[in-house]
């Protein structure tokens, strides 16, 4: 006969608790061992698998780069834009009168951007050009239909038509018809979706510099492939892309447009240089920079406008968007120049600083001669021309 001892309830409880604690301790020790092993392997193995990516270095296009070949063509003789009404003339006088109140010129430093950049081409009047390694095509004052590296892509839109070609109300003799539409797309910094409701010309052009003397307003739609689709009133062309300063410094743009010229750099409004009768409405709260010396304009009575000073770093691309447009029809003209702070420039007889044209591509000798001929007594600086092209 065998004897069996039955543990008490308290003893059985303690026995179960010891088993449970032992199981938990075993699991914890196992997990810690696995973690320690993983950390050891990571410390020993992972460094050998890490690859260093070489730094990306950007270079700005200098004046010594290969220049585009070109085939200059004879520019038709055009008459100057008719004088503005008496109300407009009064505004011109007020604009040209220097105020004794000094307006502070704001400065800002654009944020650094990606070095990724789209293609572009040249904006020269009456030439066909391409540089080595770049595309080229038939050119005009509104750009070339062949791409050139570093230029700005341009599109033209009609405020008088919907995107499907159906007409929209537009009265060319009313300034607000153009101004209201221009300011709305301007608030969106000329983004493509801001023009979604308007008819777009079928051709894209590419721009490097802006220098159009007084020309018939229909040349805009014509060069963008919409001669028979867009009448020479109420249109706007935009040029977008990226630029990079050839050297670190502080720059500002100077320009004038007949009828509309607005420039954004790094998504910030930095220049409004429109025809005097719409300049106040388009500029809004934006104040032009103080000019140095008397105003001497390349476009008749429309004064040159000085933009904001901008701090740019060499090798750092920033966005740029340029808008030009025509309100009533007749004649158009546009000029965009650049000034670097600290660089001495000659002055003309009226005290105007002689500045170089803003450009993303080095000028050829033929281009310089053509521009000099087009603007007659208005002088540009050809000895020190910074090139803002992105490679």
C-alpha positions, 0 to 999 in steps of 0.5 A: 500500500503506497502513501500519497502526500497532497500539498496544501493550497498555499504550497500549491499557489507558491509552486505555481508562482515559482513556475510562472516567474521562471518562465517569464525570466527565461523569455526575458533572458532569451529576448535580451540575448537576441537583441544583444546579438542583433546589435553586435551584428549591426555594429560589425556588419552595417558600416561596411554596407554604407556607401557615400554619395559624392557631393553634387557640385553646380557650376554657373554658366560664364561668359566664356561658354560657347555662344549660340550660332545665329542667323540674324534677320532684318527686323521690320520697321515699326512705328512707336506706340501712340501717346496715352490719353491726357489722363495717362500723361499726367500719371507719367509726369507724376511718376517721373517726378522724384519724391523727397521721401526716401523709400526703403528698399527691402532685401531678402535671401532666397531659400536654397533650392534643388539643383534640378532644372528644366530646359530653356532657350533664348530671348533675342529679337530676330535671331536663330541660335544654338550653342554647342551641346544645346538645341536651337531653332527659329528665333524671335523677340519672344523666344526661340522654338528650339530649346537652349539649356538654361533658358525659360519656357514661355507660354502665351494665353488669351484673356478673351477666350476660354480654354475651349476657344469660346469667347470671354467678355473683354473691353480693350478700352477699359483698363480694369478688364486687363488689370483684374485678370492680370492681378489674379494670375499674378497672385498665383505667381504665373503658375500654369493652373492659374491660366486654366480657364484661358485659351493657350497658344499652341507653341512654346518658346524659350527665352534667355533675355528680354529686349523687344523694341516697340513692335506690333502687338500681333507679333506676340500671338504670331510667334507663339503660333496663334496668329489667326486664333488670338487678336492682338489685345488682352494677352499675356505671355509667361516665362518660367524656369530657374536661374543661378547667380554667377557669383554670390552677391546682391542683385536687382532687376530694372525694366519696363514693359508696354503694357505689362512686365512683372517678375518673381524671383524665388516666388517673391514679387521683385519687380513691377514695371508696367505702362504708367496708366496701369502701374499703380493698380498692378503694383498694389502695395509693392514699392519700386526701388529708388532710381539713381539719376534721371530716368531715361527709358528705352520705351518712350515716356514709360519710366524704368522701374528699379526692383528689390535687392535680392541676395543670391548665392553662386551655384544655388538655383532659384525659381524665376517667373516673368510675365509680359502682356498687352492690354489695348493692342497697337504696339508692345515693347519690353526690356529687363536689365540687372544690376549687382550691388558694388559694381561700378557702372557708367552713366549716360548724359542724364545720369542713368546707370548703363546696365547689362541686360538680364540673360541666362546665356552669353550674347553673340556679337551679332545679337549685341549689334542687333539689340544696339540697332533696335534701341538706337540711342538707348545704351546697354553695358556689354563689357560686364554681363553676368550670365544667370544660366543653369547648366 
